[in-house]
């Protein structure tokens, strides 16, 4: 069960919300880390000592040239989103790695859920969101490759994972601005559905812990926090962190928001509008030291502090829609 003390790891991506935290965690544990991406993001710089290779991951020839004949103990792929992406990755990393980890999504689980908590055995079906269906299709490719040829695949399903740069609300930082301005803030649904938010540093502990473990091959793992909160509590935590003791929360059906804002609709109807509680016993059995320890109340303070130090543009379309929906709700009250 115990992986080698130091692993040769390749992270495809490495600068996103969850991948950057995983890279930092792997480095802190003494693993030899290589990151491969286009080198276009400096929001989350890679730690000192990390090897950086530049290539467009969609250009297989460029990736092969960048990697040469190198092999790795594990490849963590944060940039595959469709069946075609995963199929290309299987071809690329066959014989090159002892483990290939596909980062799928907990939104792939059955929506609406037939039972809680959500387990790895929960069916994968999301009729609302193409993103989730594409992740499911990617999983299918990896499972077939494992069954057909023993390709060393592992599937990880994170849910709503965040860091200080990410406001996990429908209006993102614009909702915090509205709270501080004393304006009504639209909350999808009635505010009582349960949601799980996982800090990226917590996620990274479990994720890096499963790398290099033969027992993880052919398996899938949910990785989330064990803390679940109603949406009203999530909004109020961020309000408190922003110095707003009593935010004006206005509840609007997710279907109504989706009808007015098709861009936000699939994520609401295919994920956030459903109560979710996850069972993390499977990942804890593989990585016994894993425990999510950062409550969202702490994460909210990190989010507000970071954004206060980095001026943000307001989403004017969301400002307008929030005003109209709030007025509509209040007129019907």
C-alpha positions as CSV (number, residue, x, y, z in Angstrom):
1,X,0.0,0.0,0.0
2,X,2.9,2.4,0.7
3,X,4.2,4.2,-2.4
4,X,8.0,4.8,-3.0
5,X,9.4,7.6,-0.8
6,X,10.0,9.8,-3.9
7,X,8.0,9.5,-7.1
8,X,8.7,10.8,-10.6
9,X,5.4,12.7,-11.3
10,X,4.1,14.4,-14.4
11,X,1.2,16.9,-14.0
12,X,-0.7,17.8,-17.1
13,X,-1.8,21.3,-16.3
14,X,-0.4,22.2,-12.8
15,X,-1.5,25.8,-12.5
16,X,-5.3,25.4,-12.0
17,X,-7.3,25.6,-8.7
18,X,-6.8,21.9,-7.8
19,X,-3.7,21.0,-9.8
20,X,-1.6,23.8,-8.4
21,X,-2.3,22.7,-4.9
22,X,-1.5,19.1,-5.8
23,X,1.8,20.2,-7.3
24,X,2.7,22.1,-4.2
25,X,1.8,19.2,-2.0
26,X,3.8,16.8,-4.1
27,X,6.8,19.1,-3.9
28,X,6.5,19.4,-0.1
29,X,6.7,15.6,0.2
30,X,9.9,15.4,-1.8
31,X,8.5,14.0,-5.1
32,X,10.2,14.9,-8.3
33,X,7.6,17.0,-10.2
34,X,7.3,17.9,-13.8
35,X,4.5,20.2,-15.1
36,X,3.5,20.2,-18.7
37,X,1.3,23.1,-20.0
38,X,1.3,26.0,-22.4
39,X,2.9,28.3,-19.9
40,X,0.2,31.0,-20.3
41,X,-1.0,31.3,-16.7
42,X,0.9,33.0,-13.9
43,X,-1.9,33.2,-11.4
44,X,-0.5,30.3,-9.4
45,X,3.2,30.1,-10.1
46,X,4.8,26.6,-9.8
47,X,7.0,26.1,-6.8
48,X,10.8,26.4,-7.0
49,X,12.4,23.1,-8.2
50,X,9.5,22.1,-10.4
51,X,10.5,21.2,-14.0
52,X,8.2,23.0,-16.5
53,X,7.7,21.7,-20.0
54,X,5.9,23.8,-22.5
55,X,3.5,22.2,-25.1
56,X,-0.1,22.4,-26.2
57,X,-1.6,19.2,-24.7
58,X,-3.9,19.0,-27.7
59,X,-0.9,18.7,-30.0
60,X,0.2,15.1,-29.5
61,X,3.4,15.6,-31.6
62,X,4.5,18.6,-29.5
63,X,3.9,16.6,-26.3
64,X,5.8,13.6,-27.5
65,X,8.7,15.9,-28.4
66,X,8.6,17.6,-25.0
67,X,8.7,14.3,-23.2
68,X,11.1,12.5,-25.3
69,X,11.7,9.0,-24.0
70,X,10.9,9.8,-20.4
71,X,8.8,7.6,-18.2
72,X,7.0,8.5,-14.9
73,X,5.6,6.7,-11.8
74,X,2.4,8.6,-12.3
75,X,0.8,11.0,-14.7
76,X,-2.0,13.3,-13.4
77,X,-4.1,14.7,-16.2
78,X,-6.1,17.8,-15.3
79,X,-6.7,18.9,-18.8
80,X,-8.7,16.0,-20.4
81,X,-12.4,16.8,-20.7
82,X,-13.8,14.6,-23.4
83,X,-13.7,11.0,-24.6
84,X,-11.4,12.1,-27.4
85,X,-9.0,13.7,-25.0
86,X,-8.8,10.6,-22.8
87,X,-8.4,8.3,-25.8
88,X,-5.4,10.5,-27.0
89,X,-3.9,10.3,-23.5
90,X,-4.2,6.6,-23.4
91,X,-2.2,6.4,-26.7
92,X,0.3,8.9,-25.5
93,X,1.0,7.5,-22.0
94,X,0.8,3.8,-22.8
95,X,4.1,2.2,-21.6
96,X,5.2,5.6,-20.3
97,X,3.7,5.6,-16.8
98,X,2.9,3.3,-14.0
99,X,-0.3,5.1,-13.3
100,X,-2.5,7.5,-15.3
101,X,-4.9,9.6,-13.2
102,X,-7.9,11.1,-15.0
103,X,-9.6,13.9,-13.1
104,X,-13.2,13.5,-13.7
105,X,-16.0,15.2,-11.8
106,X,-18.5,14.4,-9.0
107,X,-21.1,16.1,-11.2
108,X,-21.0,12.9,-13.2
109,X,-22.9,11.2,-10.5
110,X,-26.6,10.6,-11.0
111,X,-28.6,13.8,-11.0
112,X,-30.9,14.1,-9.2
113,X,-29.4,11.6,-6.8
114,X,-31.7,8.7,-5.8
115,X,-30.0,8.3,-2.5
116,X,-27.4,9.9,-0.2
117,X,-24.6,9.8,0.6
118,X,-23.1,9.6,-2.9
119,X,-20.7,6.6,-3.2
120,X,-18.3,5.6,-6.0
121,X,-20.9,3.0,-6.9
122,X,-23.6,5.6,-7.5
123,X,-24.6,5.5,-11.2
124,X,-23.1,8.0,-13.5
125,X,-25.8,10.0,-15.3
126,X,-26.3,13.7,-15.8
127,X,-29.0,14.6,-18.4
128,X,-28.6,18.4,-17.6
129,X,-24.9,19.2,-18.2
130,X,-22.8,18.3,-21.3
131,X,-19.6,18.9,-19.3
132,X,-20.6,16.0,-17.0
133,X,-21.6,13.7,-19.9
134,X,-18.2,14.4,-21.5
135,X,-16.4,13.4,-18.3
136,X,-18.5,10.2,-18.1
137,X,-17.5,9.4,-21.7
138,X,-13.9,10.0,-20.8
139,X,-14.2,7.6,-17.8
140,X,-15.7,5.0,-20.2
141,X,-12.6,5.2,-22.4
142,X,-10.3,4.7,-19.5
143,X,-12.3,1.8,-18.0
144,X,-12.3,0.1,-21.4
145,X,-8.5,0.5,-21.7
146,X,-8.0,-1.0,-18.2
147,X,-10.3,-3.9,-18.9
148,X,-8.9,-4.6,-22.4
149,X,-5.2,-4.2,-21.9
150,X,-4.6,-3.4,-18.2
151,X,-3.9,0.3,-18.9
152,X,-3.0,1.6,-15.4
153,X,-5.9,4.1,-15.0
154,X,-7.3,5.7,-11.9
155,X,-10.3,8.0,-11.8
156,X,-10.7,10.8,-9.4
157,X,-14.0,12.7,-8.9
158,X,-13.7,16.0,-7.1
159,X,-16.7,18.1,-6.4
160,X,-16.7,21.9,-5.9
161,X,-13.1,22.5,-5.1
162,X,-11.9,26.1,-4.5
163,X,-8.9,28.2,-3.4
164,X,-8.6,31.8,-2.4
165,X,-8.9,33.0,-6.0
166,X,-12.3,31.5,-6.5
167,X,-15.7,32.7,-5.2
168,X,-18.1,29.7,-5.2
169,X,-21.3,31.8,-5.7
170,X,-23.4,32.2,-8.8
171,X,-22.3,35.8,-9.2
172,X,-18.7,35.2,-8.0
173,X,-17.1,38.4,-6.7
174,X,-20.0,40.5,-8.0
175,X,-22.2,38.9,-5.3
176,X,-19.8,40.0,-2.6
177,X,-19.9,43.5,-4.0
178,X,-23.7,43.5,-3.9
179,X,-23.6,42.3,-0.2
180,X,-21.3,45.1,0.7
181,X,-23.4,47.6,-1.2
182,X,-26.6,46.6,0.6
183,X,-28.1,45.2,-2.6
184,X,-30.1,42.0,-2.8
185,X,-28.2,38.8,-3.8
186,X,-29.8,36.0,-5.7
187,X,-29.5,32.6,-4.2
188,X,-30.5,29.7,-6.4
189,X,-33.4,27.6,-5.0
190,X,-34.6,28.1,-1.4
191,X,-31.2,28.2,0.2
192,X,-31.7,24.9,2.1
193,X,-30.2,22.4,-0.4
194,X,-26.9,20.9,0.9
195,X,-23.6,21.5,-0.8
196,X,-20.0,20.4,-0.3
197,X,-17.1,22.8,-0.8
198,X,-13.6,21.4,-0.6
199,X,-10.5,23.5,-0.2
200,X,-7.8,22.7,-2.7
201,X,-5.2,22.2,0.0
202,X,-7.3,19.5,1.6
203,X,-8.0,17.9,-1.8
204,X,-4.3,17.8,-2.5
205,X,-3.5,15.7,0.5
206,X,-5.8,12.9,-0.7
207,X,-4.9,13.2,-4.3
208,X,-1.1,13.1,-3.9
209,X,-1.6,10.3,-1.4
210,X,-3.1,8.0,-4.1
211,X,-0.3,8.5,-6.6
212,X,2.0,5.6,-7.1
213,X,-0.2,3.1,-5.3
214,X,-0.9,-0.1,-7.2
215,X,-4.1,-0.7,-5.3
216,X,-5.6,2.4,-7.0
217,X,-5.3,1.0,-10.5
218,X,-8.6,0.4,-12.2
219,X,-10.4,2.2,-9.3
220,X,-12.4,5.4,-8.9
221,X,-12.3,7.7,-5.9
222,X,-14.4,10.6,-4.7
223,X,-12.3,13.3,-3.0
224,X,-14.3,15.9,-1.1
225,X,-14.6,17.5,2.3
226,X,-16.9,15.9,4.8
227,X,-18.4,19.3,5.6
228,X,-21.7,20.0,3.9
229,X,-23.6,23.2,4.2
230,X,-26.9,24.7,3.0
231,X,-26.5,27.3,0.4
232,X,-27.7,30.1,2.7
233,X,-24.9,29.3,5.1
234,X,-22.4,29.4,2.3
235,X,-23.6,32.9,1.3
236,X,-23.6,34.0,4.9
237,X,-20.1,32.7,5.5
238,X,-18.8,34.9,2.7
239,X,-20.9,37.8,3.9
240,X,-19.4,37.5,7.4
241,X,-15.9,37.4,5.9
242,X,-16.7,40.5,3.9
243,X,-18.0,42.4,7.0
244,X,-21.7,42.1,6.1
245,X,-23.6,40.8,9.2
246,X,-27.0,40.6,7.4
247,X,-26.9,40.1,3.7
248,X,-30.1,40.5,1.7
249,X,-30.6,37.0,0.3
250,X,-33.3,36.6,-2.3
251,X,-34.3,33.0,-3.3
252,X,-35.0,32.3,-7.0
253,X,-35.7,28.9,-8.5
254,X,-32.7,27.5,-10.4
255,X,-35.0,26.9,-13.4
256,X,-35.9,30.6,-13.4
257,X,-32.2,31.7,-13.3
258,X,-31.4,29.2,-16.1
259,X,-34.2,30.5,-18.2
260,X,-32.8,34.1,-17.9
261,X,-29.1,33.1,-18.0
262,X,-28.4,30.0,-20.2
263,X,-24.7,30.1,-19.5
264,X,-25.3,29.4,-15.8
265,X,-28.1,27.0,-16.4
266,X,-26.4,23.7,-17.0
267,X,-24.1,24.1,-13.9
268,X,-27.1,24.9,-11.7
269,X,-29.5,22.3,-13.0
270,X,-26.9,19.6,-13.5
271,X,-25.1,20.1,-10.2
272,X,-25.6,22.9,-7.7
273,X,-29.4,22.7,-7.4
274,X,-29.2,19.2,-6.0
275,X,-28.3,18.3,-2.4
276,X,-25.1,16.3,-2.3
277,X,-23.4,14.5,0.6
278,X,-20.4,12.4,-0.3
279,X,-18.9,9.3,1.4
280,X,-15.1,9.6,1.4
281,X,-14.5,6.2,3.1
282,X,-12.9,4.7,0.0
283,X,-10.2,7.3,-0.4
284,X,-9.6,7.2,3.3
285,X,-9.1,3.5,3.2
286,X,-6.3,4.1,0.6
287,X,-4.9,7.2,2.2
288,X,-5.6,6.8,5.9
289,X,-4.0,10.2,6.8
290,X,-6.5,12.1,4.7
291,X,-8.9,14.3,6.5
292,X,-10.3,17.6,5.2
293,X,-9.6,20.1,8.0
294,X,-10.3,23.5,6.4
295,X,-13.9,24.6,7.2
296,X,-15.5,26.9,4.7
297,X,-15.7,29.6,7.3
298,X,-11.9,29.8,7.1
299,X,-11.9,29.4,3.3
300,X,-14.3,32.3,3.0
301,X,-11.9,34.6,4.9
302,X,-9.1,33.5,2.6
303,X,-11.3,34.3,-0.5
304,X,-12.3,37.7,0.7
305,X,-8.7,38.7,1.7
306,X,-7.3,37.6,-1.6
307,X,-9.9,39.4,-3.7
308,X,-9.6,42.6,-1.6
309,X,-6.0,42.6,-2.6
310,X,-6.7,41.9,-6.3
311,X,-9.2,44.4,-7.8
312,X,-12.0,42.6,-9.6
313,X,-14.2,43.6,-12.5
314,X,-18.0,43.4,-11.9
315,X,-20.2,41.3,-14.0
316,X,-22.6,44.0,-15.3
317,X,-24.9,41.4,-16.9
318,X,-25.3,39.6,-13.5
319,X,-25.8,42.9,-11.7
320,X,-28.7,43.7,-14.0
321,X,-30.2,40.2,-13.8
322,X,-29.9,40.2,-10.0
323,X,-31.7,43.5,-9.8
324,X,-34.5,42.3,-12.1
325,X,-35.0,38.9,-10.4
326,X,-34.9,40.5,-6.9
327,X,-37.5,43.0,-8.0
328,X,-39.7,40.3,-9.5
329,X,-39.5,38.1,-6.3
330,X,-40.3,41.1,-4.1
331,X,-43.2,42.2,-6.3
332,X,-44.7,38.7,-5.9
333,X,-44.2,38.5,-2.2
